[in-house]
């Protein structure tokens, strides 16, 4: 599944701007966490399976576990497999589990998205849940955040356990796993469920929930400001010859290097390019850099520069610093060395010359992944994440 991120980003920015006009970024109060003993707030939310779920749908369960989580947060990604294991261990004992994405995607800047191939949009919840084999409902509350606010979900993940009468008995973190996706020694959620099912008091009914903060609607203004700042960054393009090509392949940096070969006359190149720029921004706080190489004729430099500027193909600060340290002039290059065979041989001898072509290079020059033809941007991000392990 391919997500046209820049198209979606433009829609989200429009929403963010509208929200920013009616909601000041500062002065907003984060809702307080629901008190122990309080009744479960009612909800009616869409799930990834196309169904709408309400609180009453779980009335037969002896306990209801609600986990506020999301697609992008590294803590949520690490917890995802453990959530399914908890559900499988307790479902036969009468426990229902519901995951809720309460984040508004218009309140997330690109640099917050460098730990998962997915953002927090409703459509991206479907492949996220599939990746982890979730068999419990995954619901979306990011549009209005009414249920999220009623519970006072502070972060992702944040757990709420309600008893058979739907009174809150536990709220806080799921376990002490943090960003470790494997088994854990201490699970506050399991302890709470055991106590509720046994009809005893939860020994520690309130704990801190650690993870990425909830992306409330009132944070949307910062996305508008971030995009405006990005569009003011200078976009450069430099000549590429065989010597610089060898340097790009050698990758003397400490970063993964994603290189894309493209042309202004190549439809798939033009189509996928905004997603690649967005990916570079997503990973700007991680050891990753995106380099573009145009194969347009030398006399087409004005068209190349215009295209890059229109797509805001600037270098994030971290990338610019890394390239400068290596003596590289830009994150965008234009082949000016005549027959491109020398460049192809220097960077990827297996490249046939068909455009677009993308390679992921590790520090030291090893090619970790290559793809000819239009990319699946989710797969690109998966490959980057695999390379960062």
C-alpha positions, 0 to 999 in steps of 0.5 A: 500500500502506497501513501501519497504523503505530500498530497495528504500533508497538504490536506493536513496542513490545510486542516492545521491552518484552520485549527490554528486560526481558531485555537491558539497553540499556547494557553491550552490545557491538557485534559486531566487523567480520569480518576480511579473509580470514575465511570468509563466515558461513552464512545462510538468510534470507527475501527480498522475493520470498517465497523463502529464500536461503542462502549455497550458492545463490550458489556458482557466482558468482565473487564475492559482494557483500553490502550491509547496508542498510535502508529508513529511512536517508538514506545507504541511500536515496541508495545504493539506485539506485547498488547496482542500477547496480553489480549490472547492470555486474558480473552478467555478469562472474559477480558476485552481489549480496545486500542485507540489512536487519539492522535490528530495527524495534523498535529505531528511535524515530520521529524516526529515520524522517524521511528515507524513506516507509518504516520497517525492517519486513520488509513495507516492504522489498517496496515499497522494493525495488520503488521502486528496481527492485532485481533482486537479492535483498533479505533480512531479518535483523532478527528475530535478526540472526545473520548481521548480527552474524557479519559485524559490520555497523556501519552502513547501507550496509556492504559485504562482498565475498567471492571465489570461495572465499568469503573476505572480500576487502573491507569498508567503504563502497560509494563516496564518494557519501554522500547523493548519489544520482547518479553518483560519481567514486570507488567502493571497491566497484567497485575491489574487485570489479575486483581480485577478478575479476582475481585481484589484491589489493584495494589498500584492503581495509578502509574505514570504512562511513558511515551510520546505525548498525545497530539492534541488538536491545539498543537496543529499550529506548530505544524503550520509554523514548521512547514513555513520554516521548511519552505524558507530553507534554501534549495541547492543543486550542484554538478556531479562528476565521477569523482563525487559519485565515488565519494557518494557511494563510499559514504564516509558519513555515519549515516545511512544514505538514500540516493534517488536517480531521477529526471524531470521528464520521468513521470514516476520520478516526479510522482514519487519525489515529494514522498522522498523529500518527506522521508528525508524530513521524517528521519532528520533527527536520525542518522539518515540523509537523502541525496537526489541525482538528476539525469536531465541533460546539462542544458536543463539545469534551470528546469531541474532547479525549478523542480527542486525548489517547487518540491522544497527539496532542501537539506535538513540541518543535520544533513547539511552539517554532515555533507559539509563535513564530507566536503559535499556541496549539496543534497541535490546533484545534477550529472554533468559528466557526459555519458552516465555509465561512469556515474552508474559504475561508481554508485551502483554497477547493478543499475540498468539505467532505468529511471527512477532508481533508488539505493540505500547505502550504509556507512562505508559504502555497502548497498543495503537495498536497491529498487528500480521503478516507482517506489512504495514509500512505506517499503523505503521507510521499512528498509531505512528502519531495518538499516538503523537497527 
